[in-house]
């Protein structure tokens, strides 16, 4: 499986579209799926993912290199990937992780 980062809480997980082991969030909808794809090792290095995870935990806006989200959206057009995503879309909706602000 692919190393990925949860777009809701910044936790590490295996697979861009799998439930987060920390907050149980499952990406849904086109934008969340594209962001989840962008937050995996197919489009970023492990080092980049570590930085994105820290940004998410600190509630900072994610900034991807030019074209990364377009690349992720294009990858979502892959028939095999779409078939796998269909399984995710049929699951019951999981609660989103709560937002916790760190003490400064």
Secondary structure as UniProt FT lines:
FT   STRAND          3..5
FT   TURN            7..9
FT   STRAND          12..14
FT   TURN            16..17
FT   TURN            21..23
FT   HELIX           29..38
FT   TURN            41..43
FT   HELIX           46..57
FT   TURN            58..59
FT   TURN            66..67
FT   HELIX           68..75
FT   TURN            76..77
FT   HELIX           79..89
//
